Amino acid sequence: MTAAGAAADVTEKPALLSEFCNKGCKTNANHYYSLPLSPSGPPHVFSLPSPPRRSPGRRAPALQAGLLLLPLLATTAVHAQVAEALNTIVVTGTRSEKTLDETPVPTEVVDQREIQRTQARTLKDALENVPGLQLTEIHGKSGFAVSMQGMTSDQVLVLIDGLPISASTGSSVDVSQYLLTEVDRIEVVKGASSAQYGSSAMGGVINVITRRIAPGWSAAGTADAGTYGAQNVGSPGAAHGNLRVSGGGEKWRASVAADVLDNKGFAVDPDAWTHQGDAIRREQYSGRLEWLPTPAGHFWVDASRYLETDTQQYEYFAPPSFVPQRKTEDITRDRFTYGGQWRFGNGVKARLAGVTEDYDSRSQEYSNAVPTATRAAALRTEHVSLQFDMPAWQRQLWQFGADVHRERLRQTANGVSEVAGNAERTANELFVQNDILFNDTWEMVLGLRAQDDSDFGTHYAPKIGLRANLPTGAAWKSVLRANFGQGYRVPNLKERHYLFDHSALGYVVLGNPNLKPESSNSFQFGGTATWNERLTLNANLFYNRVRDLIQTDMDNFTVVNGIARYTYRNVAQARTQGLETGARWQASSALAFNAGYTYTDSQDLDTGTELTRRPRSIARLGLDWQLQPATELSVRARYQSSELAASTSPARSPGWATLDFVLNQKIGRDVTAFLGVKNLTNRQRDFSNASDFGPVAGGFLYVGARISLDAAP
């Protein structure tokens, strides 16, 4: 039984099984999967009695029977691994539970096993191998943002258990700022999802699902350290450790976790002033309390604190010489979430969840060791979501809900406000969804969200998704999916109210209170085919048409007293289109391959030119090889083609490829040692070329160990 499954009593099985089958979901001979008590939680799994089996003929010797069964057991192991992936429960695409192969909305999943085998430490690490995702550095920050299908990072919504997380810039979420100790899995939905999640979900959604707490107790910890070799600034180049302890009984459960990542930075010339890799220390501490008064109810509170300290060292050219510059930044994010869910006797499920988050940043800039600017920012986010899922009625599953969202931005430089006007925003939203199961072949999901914004009035975002099970033979199973959705993004507080003064460097960036919201139409069409539960192929065509695209207009600026003034404008009508493909092959019980390729074509429809920072080709390749029962080798390769560096120049960033490997060695029952190399080919950008956006870090060698201890309740 899973951690979440332990929360439900097996006496619910007959009723839940009936409801589950009415929803068109499947069972197998050993388990059935019920709806979770939480849209963000993993599935409840209940064992069903296995059918009686006939014993083999009495005349067959035991050894002979065992030898005859070996090929069958190996094949069964292969089938079980692929079937497990296909039966993974996902919740993000429809805000309700579906198996991965039955969801109408294409979804990528990074599960806990993948996180552990690749030794991912941050959300950025975990997303590196998802096909089609592009990770780019946040300008002026020690972090990375994520984009997909040619849409910008501002247009991708990042959630933790279905609730928003603050953007480090007031615009894009830094996916390096979330450590993974408490993560169960990560779900990625591509294409407009505003009907489900509102503003900022134009390009897609990344939903981080945290672990639920199992009864009994468990403890797990990891320690590792690594080196950048000749580019080390400190020793070791980076060190990491985490610890999680959880436990409880049937009614009350609790967990605490801590995660620390200390990176000393790196430099092509460690003895020089300039460091290409910032020194960053990240810390994350959390605690969770759960109360399960009955099998039908589940309530929780969760509190976490994230701390970050960054140091950047670079040079600024002031003729006739280069002047040493340094910037330090201290970041604190305090996040408090709460919620509860209840299954009523009539089958209605209700869920209430909320978050209050304060993101504070204080930076200090130095020139030649002389303080030049002190900047302080405070972003507060509040979000409450209420959702009702109705019981199955006439092969329909209705869902109703409401969200209330508030955010506020404050920022000063040297004690002077850098925010013009009232940088606050409130949105009240209603959403409805109907999942219609016409028969065993056809399913359709209809959704609509009405959003009333304090500054931009009312907007409606519809969505329709269609799934069809194609006729299958003895070996093949195929599913087609088609989706249309309208995206919508309200200009963020930074874009409307920011006064970013870098006069010392010759420019300022001004917010524009007259910006209009971005909107889009998104089309997705594709399918998945599975052969003998060993080979899975998928393909998806996408087309996104964006209106009133917001960006900093580099071609239109004014000069006042020698200072260039840039501002945000609705400057473009744009489209992105392309093809996403993927394959998963379980070659044997010990060897598995994964591959993905995404082709993206983007265009500014106003000028007919290519959009910047959108590579045409992104490819991923993975191999997992069980060398011995206790030894596993994982290899991950990434490729990204060239991309246009700027709209005012034909310069392109060159394409690049990297290769990572990790060797995991099980030692006894509880300990796993690991050795890994990131960027084995040592592909690193040319830092003298401002148009080279290749990998920042070169090769990184690390070693560590993980220990996991569990006790039954």
Secondary structure, DSSP 4 states (H G I P E B T S, - for coil): --TTGGGS-GGGHHHHHHHHHHTT--B-SSEEEEPPSSTTSPPEEEE-PPPP-PPPPTTS-HHHHHHHHHHHHHHHHHHHHHHHHHT-EE-TTTSS-EETTT-SS-EEEEEHHHHHHTT--BHHHHHTTSTTEEEEEPTTSSSEEEEETTB-GGGEEEEETTEE---TTSSS--GGG-B-TTEEEEEEEES--HHHH-TT-SSEEEEEEEPP--SEEEEEEEEEEEE-GGGBSSSSSEEEEEEEEEEE-SSEEEEEEEEEEEE--B-SSTTSS--SB-EEEEEEEEEEEEE-SSTTEEEEEEEEEEEEEEEEEEEEEETTEEEEEEEEEEEEEEEEEEEEEEE-TTS-EEEEEEEEEEEEEEEEEEETTEEEEEEEEEEEEEEEEEEEEPPPBTTEEEEEEEEEEEEEEEEEETTEE-B-S--EEEEEEEEEEEEEE-SSSEEEEEEEEEEEETTTEEEEEEEEEEEEE----SSEEEEEEEEEEEEEEPPPHHHHHBEEEEGGGTEEEE--TTPPPEEEEEEEEEEEEEETTTEEEEEEEEEEEEEEEEEE-TT--EEETTEEEEEEEEEEEEEEEEEEEEEEEEEETTEEEEEEEEEEEEEETTTTBPPTT--SEEEEEEEEEEEETTEEEEEEEEEE--EEEETTEEEEEPPEEEEEEEEEEEETTTEEEEEEEESTT-----TT-TT--S-SS--EEEEEEEEEEEE--
